[in-house]
């Protein structure tokens, strides 16, 4: 296996592992939601911390599963158009789209959200609601998750170039109408 493909495989493994861990967070989020509802309706007791924890967990799942979803080919595509193109054209579309759209947008979000996190961290931002949670750790998740998505975009570019050079087989494209 050539060196760039080993890098792509390592990125894929990292994002797949993180994605699998995030699936457990979905269970925890569901249990937290059920606990909050039970406490509210059975004992007339509410907790802002439980509600915010649900929101935070959902946000973390959404953020950290985006790279895994890209690795698995689960992101939205314009299949009505691309399904009619030859496979090589679809590979080129993925490469150009990643270089022109995915990577620049992700890197812009990483840079911008890092400042957003720093401001939150330095002010020790927390919920304005009584008993709420601190917010700056969740804001750190934004640049980290988009950095992982950028890495996954790089992995996809490497794998698609390997397809064009004959070092990998043509991917099986899903979807289309």
Beta strands, then each sheet from edge to edge (+ up, - down):
end
